[in-house]
């Protein structure tokens, strides 16, 4: 059974939804082996509906036809290669637990149906009445929990805690929903007789007679309903978007196909989809889900059109490619093996070369309560397609579950057993079937002993006899296409009449019926038992019912216990926050009475609590500062980088304006003016060291001007959380902490607090300047030598024959790269140092270390910082004002009364929770 799943440190078993640790290897209830330490959780939105039937599962996603995600059976069929890869379930999006009102409505609805509970548990197991009584007690307990969870104080607690309580209650309610459907899925190869077996199980001959190579091509759901509901057949079509997506995915899969045979198969499927779209899309594909209802009288006439997959060689358009699933809603009868609300699912035959069929089969096996695995006598264990189906069952059902659970949820049925008419054919069939045990759970045959002599590990079934016998018991007339089968059935009754006498000794000693209508009800009943179907029905009922007892009821007990325990812990946590530290209810009541008698002491406790919260708020603001400043993409990082870029750009502008030309000396004389001094008139003198000093000095001055913005960003990384604590929480608002008191020294404290915040901004600028300018003074890192390529390029101008103006212009161009070397890595190298030094200064506002002794081995003393002194002064002033201010005493008394009222509410809730737990223990 599938329940609500999703948790953080805890998880739930995918098979039975037992609460387990996230690192558990096995489920301690069902024994499922959990992948990677824990099974994957699945969530399900719990919403009670007017009907008691859950909606059908979602259809297979179009990506199941993707060649890269195909299971290994396709590779074996199209490439004849061996290999195996585990396929995991697609994760579902987690959803929040249901609204409390919805949970309460569901529990109330279940309580109204409690008197008819036994009809939802068809098997007659031992202690059934006691187990139903236990179920009803848990239902009452869940209702009481739901009412407790509606208490006003629980509506004001942290949202995550509310969701946790609601989660446990929602899972318990969902587990206690005895009206939820049983889902049994029937799988097997094409032509195995699945539809005949399904018709016999529900006692209704309603499915189309497929012939000429046609097979079932869609999921066919049979939902059993009450007599008050109308019987109908619903055809659920895909939406236009879903079909287009499937078409697109198939086209992409063709390009990614691993081999030519797979590519050919996908191309065939793509052409089938295109032809179906061209023929039927305009009528059946809608933007919203479209459903067509077929009345009961037209089932036989029209059902094959929506269920039948034409032969593979057929060229006719296939309407079923547009169909999501077909659902029959039929009334239960005395021979229905499952109660109303149950669903039996007939799936297309697997491993028949139909990609769409195999995709549906793989998807449906992800979520099962029980599986009937059907094999026809024409394809036993020697058949490759049968082996591929069993291999799929092994990977989807057997792997990941304990052998005992998997063995009980699988029902292996062999149809057409009436055709086994000799010892040789029997030995051949059993020997062939034994080869399939390798894909079934270990010791599967030790859990299953079936057949007349209990010597088979499978159910030998005569499905057609079972169907006709059931129709005869129900006094139903055969359709015209069944008349010959009815006459043949009457003949088989005569041929096995000795065996029928052994089953029912009250039958007449001889039988002479030559026609179906002349076979008596008692003979039909004996033939039904002889067919082997009742044994399968009984075991299936027993498994589903016992599984519901052992899993759902136990799940409900676990969830309710966890909900009550969490609620109790929640009550104690809130009482501790209110200053109550006792864990005993009687002591708690005595402590409350004592506190009321000592209201004066409570005033000082309130003041101590309010001023103590200022320290907590300050520490939280520091933590937020650490979180923000540690990120790579923070405002201070951007502001500092921008400041360095602006400072460098400012200096480069000065370079182009000629402010550093004095370091480049060029001869201004001409050869005509002094012909005797030809050599001395052409010289260039470059003072590189003076230039570097001037550039560093100019950059330092520019950077000092630009550091205001980084300093502001650094300070606001701490002051913005402080402002939040003042405006929103009020924990750092001096006026609110003082409960509106003002004047005198309180005003001085407010001024000191404002001055403290201004000093933080000033400190941020001082730290930025100190670190940046101090780092820039490091000549080894930020004063390039003559060997540096940028400086060498400047010195090469001295040997370059050019006009004086050209030399100066070239020198200006080469000064920019020198500046980049000076300041290139400065921002990156100083950012963390600035942040750490500023954090150190903030720490000193709360406490500082002082060395009072000159001895080196003497530990330092901690003394309060400016902020701690301010808080201590505030507490001292308020304690003095309690003695003189009537308004302050009244405010503190109101807070104390509110606290006491809150404590009383939590104590009452705690008492009711404990009473509910103790009452259940006594029961």
SEKE-638838 format. One line per 8 residues: their letters; for each residue z negated, y, x of C-alpha. Coordinates in steps of 0.2 Angstrom, whole numbers, always signed. Layout:
# residues N
A> Z Y X  ... $
***
This chain:
# residues 923
XXXXXXXX> +0 +0 +0  +4 +17 +6  -9 +31 +6  -10 +49 +12  -10 +50 +30  -13 +64 +43  -27 +68 +54  -31 +75 +72 $
XXXXXXXX> -44 +64 +81  -43 +51 +68  -28 +43 +60  -24 +30 +47  -16 +13 +48  +2 +13 +43  +0 -4 +33  -17 -2 +25 $
XXXXXXXX> -22 +16 +28  -39 +12 +35  -47 +26 +44  -46 +22 +63  -48 +30 +80  -32 +38 +86  -33 +27 +102  -36 +11 +93 $
XXXXXXXX> -25 -4 +97  -28 -14 +81  -33 -9 +63  -50 -17 +59  -45 -21 +41  -27 -27 +41  -25 -31 +59  -9 -21 +62 $
XXXXXXXX> -5 -18 +80  -3 +0 +83  +11 +7 +94  +5 +19 +108  -14 +17 +103  -11 +22 +85  +1 +20 +71  +11 +35 +65 $
XXXXXXXX> +4 +44 +51  +12 +48 +35  +7 +61 +22  +11 +60 +4  +8 +74 -8  -4 +69 -22  +1 +76 -38  -4 +67 -55 $
XXXXXXXX> +11 +66 -67  +11 +63 -85  +18 +46 -82  +9 +33 -71  +24 +29 -61  +27 +36 -43  +44 +43 -39  +57 +33 -30 $
XXXXXXXX> +57 +33 -11  +70 +45 -3  +87 +39 +1  +93 +34 +18  +98 +49 +28  +116 +51 +33  +111 +49 +51  +108 +31 +49 $
XXXXXXXX> +127 +29 +51  +126 +37 +68  +133 +26 +81  +120 +31 +93  +106 +25 +81  +113 +9 +75  +102 -7 +76  +107 -21 +88 $
XXXXXXXX> +114 -31 +74  +129 -20 +74  +131 -22 +93  +130 -40 +91  +143 -40 +77  +156 -29 +85  +153 -31 +103  +144 -48 +104 $
XXXXXXXX> +131 -42 +116  +113 -46 +116  +99 -33 +117  +85 -26 +108  +78 -9 +106  +63 -5 +95  +67 +7 +81  +53 +19 +75 $
XXXXXXXX> +50 +26 +58  +56 +44 +56  +41 +56 +56  +38 +64 +39  +32 +82 +38  +14 +83 +35  +8 +91 +18  -8 +99 +14 $
XXXXXXXX> -20 +90 +2  -18 +92 -16  -26 +107 -26  -44 +102 -31  -39 +104 -49  -25 +92 -47  -37 +79 -39  -49 +81 -53 $
XXXXXXXX> -36 +79 -66  -30 +63 -58  -48 +56 -57  -51 +61 -76  -34 +52 -81  -39 +37 -71  -56 +37 -80  -47 +38 -97 $
XXXXXXXX> -37 +22 -92  -52 +13 -85  -54 +2 -100  -36 -5 -98  -38 -7 -79  -37 -26 -79  -19 -25 -85  -14 -17 -68 $
XXXXXXXX> -21 -32 -59  -11 -47 -65  -18 -61 -54  -33 -71 -60  -43 -71 -43  -61 -75 -40  -74 -62 -45  -61 -51 -53 $
XXXXXXXX> -73 -44 -65  -85 -39 -52  -71 -31 -42  -65 -21 -57  -83 -15 -60  -84 -10 -42  -68 +0 -44  -75 +9 -59 $
XXXXXXXX> -91 +13 -50  -81 +21 -36  -71 +31 -48  -86 +38 -56  -92 +42 -38  -76 +51 -34  -78 +61 -50  -95 +67 -45 $
XXXXXXXX> -89 +72 -28  -75 +82 -36  -87 +91 -46  -99 +95 -31  -84 +101 -21  -81 +115 -34  -98 +123 -30  -96 +142 -26 $
XXXXXXXX> -102 +141 -8  -89 +129 -4  -76 +141 -9  -81 +154 +5  -82 +142 +20  -69 +140 +33  -52 +135 +27  -51 +120 +39 $
XXXXXXXX> -67 +113 +33  -62 +115 +15  -45 +106 +19  -55 +92 +28  -66 +89 +13  -51 +90 +1  -41 +78 +12  -55 +64 +11 $
XXXXXXXX> -56 +67 -8  -37 +67 -10  -36 +50 -1  -50 +43 -11  -42 +48 -27  -25 +42 -22  -33 +25 -16  -42 +23 -33 $
XXXXXXXX> -26 +26 -43  -24 +8 -50  -9 +14 -60  +2 +17 -44  +17 +5 -43  +18 -11 -34  +35 -10 -24  +43 -27 -20 $
XXXXXXXX> +59 -27 -11  +71 -42 -12  +83 -44 +3  +95 -57 +9  +113 -60 +13  +127 -57 +1  +129 -71 -12  +111 -78 -10 $
XXXXXXXX> +107 -76 -28  +95 -60 -26  +101 -53 -43  +98 -70 -52  +81 -71 -45  +77 -54 -50  +83 -56 -67  +72 -72 -69 $
XXXXXXXX> +57 -63 -62  +58 -49 -76  +64 -61 -89  +80 -51 -93  +98 -55 -90  +103 -37 -88  +113 -36 -71  +132 -36 -70 $
XXXXXXXX> +140 -53 -65  +149 -49 -49  +164 -60 -45  +180 -60 -34  +171 -55 -18  +161 -41 -26  +143 -38 -21  +129 -27 -25 $
XXXXXXXX> +132 -10 -16  +118 +1 -20  +99 +1 -21  +95 -6 -38  +77 -2 -44  +69 -10 -59  +54 -1 -65  +43 -10 -78 $
XXXXXXXX> +37 +1 -92  +26 +1 -107  +33 -2 -124  +31 +16 -129  +44 +21 -116  +63 +19 -119  +73 +7 -110  +87 +15 -101 $
XXXXXXXX> +98 +14 -85  +99 +30 -74  +112 +33 -61  +106 +45 -48  +120 +53 -38  +119 +61 -21  +120 +80 -21  +135 +88 -14 $
XXXXXXXX> +126 +94 +2  +119 +76 +5  +137 +68 +3  +145 +82 +14  +132 +79 +27  +134 +60 +27  +153 +63 +28  +151 +74 +43 $
XXXXXXXX> +139 +62 +52  +151 +48 +50  +165 +58 +57  +154 +62 +72  +149 +44 +74  +167 +39 +76  +168 +50 +91  +152 +43 +99 $
XXXXXXXX> +156 +25 +95  +151 +13 +109  +166 +1 +107  +183 +0 +98  +177 -12 +85  +163 +0 +80  +175 +15 +80  +186 +5 +69 $
XXXXXXXX> +172 +1 +57  +166 +19 +56  +184 +25 +53  +186 +13 +38  +169 +19 +31  +175 +37 +34  +191 +34 +24  +181 +26 +10 $
XXXXXXXX> +170 +41 +9  +185 +53 +9  +194 +43 -5  +178 +42 -15  +176 +61 -13  +194 +65 -18  +193 +54 -34  +175 +57 -40 $
XXXXXXXX> +167 +72 -32  +172 +85 -44  +164 +75 -58  +148 +68 -50  +143 +78 -35  +132 +93 -40  +123 +106 -30  +107 +99 -39 $
XXXXXXXX> +102 +81 -41  +112 +74 -55  +107 +59 -66  +118 +50 -79  +109 +40 -92  +117 +24 -99  +110 +17 -116  +103 -1 -117 $
XXXXXXXX> +118 -7 -127  +131 -2 -114  +122 -9 -99  +133 -25 -98  +148 -15 -101  +146 -1 -88  +133 -7 -75  +146 -15 -64 $
XXXXXXXX> +155 +1 -61  +139 +9 -53  +132 -6 -44  +147 -17 -39  +154 -15 -21  +173 -20 -22  +179 -33 -9  +181 -26 +8 $
XXXXXXXX> +200 -28 +6  +201 -18 -10  +209 -1 -9  +202 +6 -25  +191 +22 -24  +172 +17 -23  +161 +27 -34  +146 +19 -27 $
XXXXXXXX> +148 +29 -11  +142 +44 -22  +127 +35 -29  +110 +37 -22  +102 +23 -32  +102 +15 -49  +86 +13 -59  +83 +1 -74 $
XXXXXXXX> +68 +5 -85  +64 -11 -94  +49 -16 -105  +37 -29 -98  +35 -46 -107  +23 -60 -105  +33 -68 -91  +34 -52 -81 $
XXXXXXXX> +25 -56 -65  +20 -37 -62  +11 -25 -73  +19 -9 -80  +22 +4 -67  +28 -9 -54  +45 -8 -46  +56 -22 -40 $
XXXXXXXX> +71 -16 -28  +87 -26 -26  +95 -22 -10  +113 -24 -5  +116 -40 +6  +114 -37 +24  +125 -41 +39  +141 -42 +29 $
XXXXXXXX> +150 -30 +39  +146 -15 +27  +139 -1 +37  +132 +8 +22  +123 -8 +15  +115 -11 +32  +109 +7 +33  +101 +6 +16 $
XXXXXXXX> +93 -11 +21  +85 -4 +37  +79 +12 +28  +71 +2 +14  +61 -9 +26  +52 +5 +33  +41 +6 +17  +36 -10 +9 $
XXXXXXXX> +22 -18 -1  +30 -35 -1  +46 -43 +4  +55 -58 -4  +67 -64 +9  +81 -74 +0  +92 -87 +8  +106 -96 -1 $
XXXXXXXX> +109 -115 +3  +126 -110 +9  +119 -100 +24  +104 -107 +32  +97 -104 +49  +114 -109 +57  +123 -94 +50  +124 -79 +62 $
XXXXXXXX> +122 -66 +48  +106 -74 +42  +99 -74 +59  +103 -55 +61  +94 -52 +44  +79 -61 +51  +80 -52 +67  +79 -36 +57 $
XXXXXXXX> +64 -42 +47  +56 -46 +63  +58 -29 +70  +54 -20 +54  +40 -30 +46  +33 -42 +59  +32 -32 +74  +17 -20 +74 $
XXXXXXXX> +7 -30 +61  -6 -43 +63  +2 -61 +61  -9 -64 +46  -4 -48 +36  +14 -50 +40  +14 -69 +35  +6 -65 +18 $
XXXXXXXX> +18 -50 +14  +34 -60 +17  +40 -73 +4  +54 -84 +10  +64 -91 -5  +78 -103 -4  +89 -102 -19  +101 -115 -26 $
XXXXXXXX> +89 -129 -22  +96 -140 -36  +111 -142 -25  +100 -151 -12  +103 -169 -19  +101 -181 -5  +89 -185 +9  +102 -180 +22 $
XXXXXXXX> +106 -163 +14  +87 -160 +13  +84 -164 +32  +99 -153 +37  +93 -139 +26  +74 -140 +32  +80 -142 +50  +91 -127 +49 $
XXXXXXXX> +78 -116 +41  +65 -121 +55  +76 -112 +68  +72 -95 +58  +53 -97 +61  +55 -89 +78  +58 -72 +69  +44 -75 +57 $
XXXXXXXX> +25 -72 +61  +17 -85 +72  +10 -99 +62  +19 -93 +47  +21 -111 +41  +3 -114 +42  +0 -100 +29  +14 -106 +18 $
XXXXXXXX> +14 -123 +9  +26 -124 -6  +37 -135 -16  +31 -150 -27  +23 -159 -13  +17 -143 -4  +27 -148 +12  +39 -133 +14 $
XXXXXXXX> +35 -117 +22  +47 -109 +10  +49 -108 -9  +63 -120 -15  +70 -111 -30  +82 -116 -44  +85 -98 -49  +98 -100 -62 $
XXXXXXXX> +87 -113 -71  +72 -101 -70  +82 -87 -78  +89 -98 -92  +72 -106 -95  +64 -89 -96  +78 -83 -108  +75 -98 -119 $
XXXXXXXX> +56 -95 -119  +59 -78 -125  +71 -84 -138  +85 -73 -131  +103 -78 -135  +115 -80 -120  +129 -68 -117  +147 -76 -119 $
XXXXXXXX> +149 -77 -100  +133 -88 -100  +138 -100 -113  +145 -113 -101  +130 -111 -89  +119 -114 -104  +127 -131 -108  +126 -135 -90 $
XXXXXXXX> +108 -130 -90  +105 -142 -105  +113 -156 -95  +101 -153 -80  +86 -153 -92  +91 -171 -96  +95 -176 -78  +77 -170 -72 $
XXXXXXXX> +68 -175 -88  +57 -188 -79  +51 -174 -67  +48 -163 -82  +37 -177 -90  +26 -177 -75  +24 -158 -76  +20 -158 -95 $
XXXXXXXX> +15 -175 -102  +15 -168 -120  +34 -167 -120  +43 -180 -131  +47 -196 -121  +65 -193 -123  +77 -178 -124  +94 -177 -132 $
XXXXXXXX> +98 -158 -132  +116 -155 -128  +116 -136 -130  +105 -122 -124  +99 -117 -141  +93 -134 -145  +81 -135 -129  +64 -133 -136 $
XXXXXXXX> +52 -120 -130  +40 -133 -121  +55 -140 -112  +60 -123 -106  +43 -120 -100  +42 -136 -91  +60 -132 -83  +53 -115 -78 $
XXXXXXXX> +39 -123 -69  +50 -136 -61  +62 -121 -55  +48 -116 -42  +48 -98 -48  +30 -98 -56  +23 -103 -39  +32 -88 -31 $
XXXXXXXX> +26 -77 -45  +8 -83 -43  +7 -81 -25  +15 -64 -26  +3 -58 -39  -12 -65 -29  -6 -56 -13  -3 -39 -21 $
XXXXXXXX> -19 -39 -31  -30 -45 -17  -22 -33 -6  -26 -19 -18  -44 -25 -19  -46 -27 +0  -36 -11 +5  -37 +2 -9 $
XXXXXXXX> -55 -1 -14  -61 -2 +4  -51 +14 +8  -59 +23 -7  -76 +18 -1  -72 +24 +17  -65 +40 +11  -79 +45 -1 $
XXXXXXXX> -92 +40 +12  -84 +51 +25  -82 +65 +13  -101 +65 +8  -106 +63 +27  -95 +78 +31  -102 +88 +17  -120 +84 +22 $
XXXXXXXX> -116 +89 +40  -108 +105 +34  -123 +109 +24  -134 +107 +39  -123 +117 +50  -123 +132 +38  -142 +131 +37  -143 +131 +56 $
XXXXXXXX> -133 +146 +56  -145 +154 +44  -159 +151 +56  -165 +134 +48  -167 +121 +61  -176 +107 +51  -167 +91 +47  -179 +86 +33 $
XXXXXXXX> -178 +92 +16  -196 +92 +12  -200 +102 +29  -185 +113 +24  -193 +118 +7  -210 +121 +16  -202 +132 +29  -193 +142 +16 $
XXXXXXXX> -210 +145 +7  -218 +150 +23  -204 +162 +27  -205 +171 +10  -224 +174 +14  -220 +182 +31  -206 +194 +26  -211 +206 +39 $
XXXXXXXX> -207 +194 +53  -190 +191 +45  -186 +209 +47  -188 +209 +66  -178 +192 +66  -164 +201 +57  -164 +215 +69  -164 +203 +84 $
XXXXXXXX> -149 +193 +76  -139 +209 +72  -141 +215 +90  -138 +198 +97  -122 +197 +88  -116 +212 +98  -117 +201 +114  -108 +187 +106 $
XXXXXXXX> -94 +199 +100  -93 +207 +117  -91 +190 +125  -77 +185 +112  -68 +201 +117  -69 +196 +135  -62 +179 +131  -47 +187 +121 $
XXXXXXXX> -44 +198 +136  -43 +183 +147  -31 +174 +136  -20 +189 +134  -19 +193 +153  -16 +175 +158  +1 +174 +149  +16 +178 +159 $
XXXXXXXX> +24 +189 +145  +9 +201 +142  +10 +220 +140  +1 +224 +156  +14 +214 +166  +29 +224 +158  +20 +241 +160  +16 +237 +179 $
XXXXXXXX> +34 +232 +182  +41 +247 +173  +30 +259 +183  +36 +252 +200  +54 +253 +194  +51 +271 +188  +42 +276 +205  +56 +268 +215 $
XXXXXXXX> +70 +277 +205  +61 +294 +207  +61 +292 +226  +79 +287 +226  +83 +303 +217  +74 +312 +230  +84 +303 +243  +101 +308 +235 $
XXXXXXXX> +94 +326 +234  +92 +326 +253  +73 +327 +255  +74 +314 +269  +89 +321 +278  +77 +328 +292  +76 +311 +299  +94 +310 +302 $
XXXXXXXX> +99 +323 +315  +118 +325 +318  +127 +337 +330  +135 +352 +321  +145 +359 +336  +164 +357 +338  +175 +353 +352  +185 +369 +351 $
XXXXXXXX> +169 +380 +353  +164 +371 +369  +178 +362 +378  +167 +359 +393  +154 +350 +383  +165 +338 +375  +153 +323 +377  +137 +332 +371 $
XXXXXXXX> +145 +338 +355  +146 +321 +347  +129 +313 +344  +118 +306 +330  +99 +304 +331  +90 +293 +319  +71 +294 +317  +68 +278 +308 $
XXXXXXXX> +49 +277 +309  +47 +294 +302  +59 +290 +288  +49 +274 +283  +33 +284 +284  +41 +297 +273  +48 +285 +260  +31 +276 +259 $
XXXXXXXX> +22 +292 +257  +34 +298 +243  +33 +281 +234  +14 +281 +235  +14 +298 +226  +27 +293 +213  +18 +277 +210  +1 +286 +208 $
XXXXXXXX> +9 +296 +194  +17 +281 +185  +1 +270 +185  -6 +278 +169  +4 +267 +158  -1 +251 +166  -19 +256 +167  -18 +260 +148 $
XXXXXXXX> -11 +243 +144  -24 +234 +155  -38 +244 +147  -32 +240 +129  -31 +222 +132  -50 +223 +131  -52 +238 +120  -41 +232 +106 $
XXXXXXXX> -52 +216 +103  -67 +228 +104  -59 +239 +91  -57 +224 +80  -75 +220 +82  -79 +237 +76  -68 +240 +62  -66 +222 +54 $
XXXXXXXX> -81 +212 +59  -93 +227 +61  -102 +218 +75  -99 +231 +88  -101 +246 +76  -117 +255 +80  -119 +263 +63  -116 +246 +54 $
XXXXXXXX> -128 +237 +66  -141 +250 +63  -138 +248 +44  -134 +267 +42  -148 +274 +52  -144 +289 +62  -151 +304 +71  -161 +306 +87 $
XXXXXXXX> -159 +293 +100  -148 +283 +89  -135 +297 +91  -137 +297 +109  -134 +278 +110  -118 +281 +100  -112 +294 +112  -117 +282 +127 $
XXXXXXXX> -106 +268 +119  -91 +280 +117  -93 +286 +135  -94 +267 +140  -77 +264 +132  -69 +280 +140  -76 +274 +157  -67 +257 +154 $
XXXXXXXX> -50 +267 +153  -55 +277 +169  -60 +261 +178  -43 +253 +173  -34 +267 +182  -45 +267 +197  -42 +248 +199  -24 +250 +197 $
XXXXXXXX> -23 +264 +210  -35 +256 +222  -26 +239 +223  -8 +246 +223  -11 +260 +235  -22 +249 +246  -9 +235 +246  +5 +248 +251 $
XXXXXXXX> -5 +253 +266  -2 +236 +274  +11 +240 +287  +15 +222 +291  +21 +218 +273  +28 +235 +268  +34 +244 +283  +51 +236 +289 $
XXXXXXXX> +54 +235 +307  +70 +240 +317  +75 +221 +316  +76 +222 +297  +94 +221 +292  +92 +237 +281  +85 +247 +295  +98 +240 +308 $
XXXXXXXX> +112 +246 +296  +105 +263 +297  +104 +263 +316  +122 +258 +317  +127 +275 +311  +123 +282 +328  +138 +273 +335  +150 +276 +321 $
XXXXXXXX> +162 +290 +324  +162 +301 +308  +160 +318 +302  +142 +325 +301  +143 +326 +282  +149 +308 +281  +135 +302 +292  +122 +310 +281 $
XXXXXXXX> +130 +303 +265  +130 +286 +273  +112 +287 +278  +107 +292 +261  +116 +277 +254  +107 +266 +267  +89 +273 +263  +89 +265 +246 $
XXXXXXXX> +89 +247 +252  +75 +252 +264  +65 +258 +250  +68 +242 +241  +61 +232 +255  +45 +243 +255  +41 +241 +237  +51 +226 +231 $
XXXXXXXX> +37 +213 +229  +23 +225 +227  +21 +224 +208  +21 +205 +208  +8 +204 +223  -4 +216 +215  -4 +211 +196  -16 +196 +197 $
XXXXXXXX> -28 +206 +210  -28 +221 +198  -32 +209 +183  -46 +200 +192  -54 +215 +199  -54 +224 +182  -62 +208 +175  -75 +209 +188 $
XXXXXXXX> -79 +227 +183  -80 +222 +165  -93 +208 +169  -104 +221 +178  -105 +230 +161  -115 +215 +154  -125 +210 +170  -124 +213 +188 $
XXXXXXXX> -130 +204 +204  -142 +214 +216  -148 +208 +232  -166 +216 +234  -169 +208 +251  -161 +210 +268  -163 +191 +271  -147 +182 +270 $
XXXXXXXX> -154 +167 +262  -162 +176 +247  -153 +173 +230  -148 +189 +221  -156 +195 +205  -148 +198 +189  -150 +215 +181  -143 +221 +164 $
XXXXXXXX> -127 +231 +165  -123 +247 +155  -118 +238 +139  -134 +226 +140  -145 +241 +142  -137 +250 +128  -140 +235 +116  -158 +233 +122 $
XXXXXXXX> -161 +251 +119  -153 +250 +101  -165 +235 +97  -180 +244 +104  -176 +260 +93  -173 +250 +77  -189 +240 +79  -198 +257 +80 $
XXXXXXXX> -189 +264 +65  -194 +249 +55  -211 +256 +55  -206 +273 +49  -190 +271 +39  -192 +264 +21  -173 +264 +19  -171 +252 +34 $
XXXXXXXX> -185 +241 +28  -176 +240 +11  -159 +235 +19  -167 +222 +30  -176 +215 +14  -160 +214 +5  -152 +204 +19  -167 +193 +20 $
XXXXXXXX> -166 +190 +1  -147 +186 +2  -151 +174 +16  -164 +165 +6  -153 +164 -9  -139 +157 +2  -151 +145 +10  -157 +139 -7 $
XXXXXXXX> -139 +136 -13  -135 +125 +3  -152 +116 +1  -147 +112 -18  -130 +106 -12  -138 +96 +1  -150 +88 -11  -137 +83 -23 $
XXXXXXXX> -126 +76 -10  -140 +65 -4  -145 +60 -21  -127 +54 -24  -127 +44 -8  -144 +36 -12  -139 +32 -30  -123 +23 -24 $
XXX> -134 +13 -11  -146 +8 -24  -131 +2 -36 $
***
